């Protein structure tokens, strides 16, 4: 019985970490960022198509639904926008439709996993 409870606790914990929202904080300092992001003009150049949510409750999972937050301490991830594509860890394109948000390059999906709080 204890083993089943332990497995359930681990499963719930893993699910809750993966289902975190994407509350994003924009930092002004590159050294303070978790990742460096470049915004491209064409969606076919992007690693991720991002939709800016108007509510933090819309921003769910790690699928390109971002809610920009004012407090770095409430954020799931801190980003720094760079001017050149070659400086970036992640290339994004903003989309106007929530249903177009998605990963193009799945190998970079780990970059947007929430970082442990310090």
C-alpha positions as CSV (number, residue, x, y, z in Angstrom):
1,X,0.0,0.0,0.0
2,X,2.8,2.4,0.9
3,X,4.4,1.6,-2.5
4,X,1.2,2.6,-4.4
5,X,0.9,5.8,-2.4
6,X,4.6,6.7,-3.1
7,X,4.0,6.0,-6.9
8,X,0.9,8.2,-6.9
9,X,2.8,11.1,-5.1
10,X,5.6,10.9,-7.6
11,X,3.1,10.8,-10.6
12,X,1.2,13.8,-9.3
13,X,4.3,15.7,-8.6
14,X,5.7,15.0,-12.1
15,X,2.4,16.0,-13.7
16,X,2.1,19.3,-11.8
17,X,5.7,20.3,-12.8
18,X,4.9,19.5,-16.5
19,X,1.6,21.3,-16.5
20,X,3.1,24.6,-15.2
21,X,2.0,27.7,-17.0
22,X,4.4,29.8,-19.0
23,X,4.6,33.0,-17.0
24,X,7.4,34.9,-18.6
25,X,9.4,37.8,-17.2
26,X,11.5,40.0,-19.5
27,X,14.8,40.9,-17.9
28,X,16.9,43.9,-18.9
29,X,20.2,42.0,-18.1
30,X,21.5,39.1,-20.2
31,X,23.2,37.5,-17.2
32,X,19.9,37.4,-15.3
33,X,18.1,35.5,-18.0
34,X,17.4,31.8,-18.1
35,X,17.4,32.0,-21.9
36,X,18.2,34.5,-24.7
37,X,15.4,34.9,-27.2
38,X,15.3,36.4,-30.8
39,X,12.1,37.4,-32.4
40,X,12.0,36.6,-36.1
41,X,9.5,38.0,-38.7
42,X,8.7,34.7,-40.5
43,X,7.2,31.7,-38.8
44,X,9.2,29.3,-40.9
45,X,12.4,30.7,-39.3
46,X,11.1,30.1,-35.7
47,X,11.8,27.3,-33.2
48,X,8.5,28.3,-31.4
49,X,5.4,30.1,-32.4
50,X,4.2,32.2,-29.4
51,X,0.8,33.6,-28.5
52,X,0.7,36.4,-25.9
53,X,-2.1,35.5,-23.5
54,X,-4.1,38.2,-21.8
55,X,-4.5,36.1,-18.7
56,X,-2.1,33.9,-16.8
57,X,-4.8,31.2,-16.7
58,X,-4.7,30.9,-20.5
59,X,-0.9,30.3,-20.5
60,X,-0.7,26.5,-19.9
61,X,1.9,23.9,-20.3
62,X,5.0,24.4,-22.5
63,X,3.3,24.9,-25.9
64,X,3.9,28.5,-26.8
65,X,1.2,30.2,-24.7
66,X,3.0,32.9,-22.8
67,X,1.8,35.3,-20.2
68,X,4.2,38.2,-19.6
69,X,4.4,39.0,-15.9
70,X,5.7,42.1,-14.1
71,X,7.4,40.3,-11.2
72,X,10.4,38.2,-11.8
73,X,9.7,36.2,-8.6
74,X,6.3,35.0,-9.9
75,X,7.7,34.0,-13.3
76,X,8.3,30.5,-14.5
77,X,11.1,31.6,-16.7
78,X,13.2,34.8,-17.3
79,X,14.1,35.8,-20.9
80,X,16.3,38.4,-22.4
81,X,15.6,39.6,-26.0
82,X,18.7,39.7,-28.2
83,X,19.1,41.8,-31.4
84,X,20.8,39.1,-33.4
85,X,19.7,35.5,-34.2
86,X,23.2,34.0,-33.7
87,X,23.2,35.3,-30.0
88,X,19.9,33.5,-29.1
89,X,19.1,30.2,-27.5
90,X,15.6,30.3,-28.9
91,X,14.0,31.9,-32.0
92,X,10.4,32.8,-31.7
93,X,7.7,34.3,-33.9
94,X,4.6,35.9,-32.3
95,X,1.3,34.7,-33.7
96,X,-2.1,36.4,-33.5
97,X,-4.0,33.2,-33.0
98,X,-3.9,31.1,-29.8
99,X,-4.4,27.9,-31.8
100,X,-1.3,28.5,-34.0
101,X,1.1,28.5,-30.9
102,X,3.3,25.4,-31.1
103,X,6.8,24.1,-31.1
104,X,8.5,23.8,-34.5
105,X,11.9,22.5,-33.2
106,X,11.0,20.1,-30.4
107,X,14.7,19.7,-29.6
108,X,14.6,23.1,-27.9
109,X,11.5,22.5,-25.9
110,X,13.5,21.9,-22.7
111,X,14.6,25.5,-22.8
112,X,11.2,26.7,-21.7
113,X,10.8,24.2,-18.8
114,X,10.4,26.2,-15.6
115,X,13.6,26.6,-13.7
116,X,13.8,25.8,-10.0
117,X,13.3,28.8,-7.7
118,X,16.4,30.1,-6.0
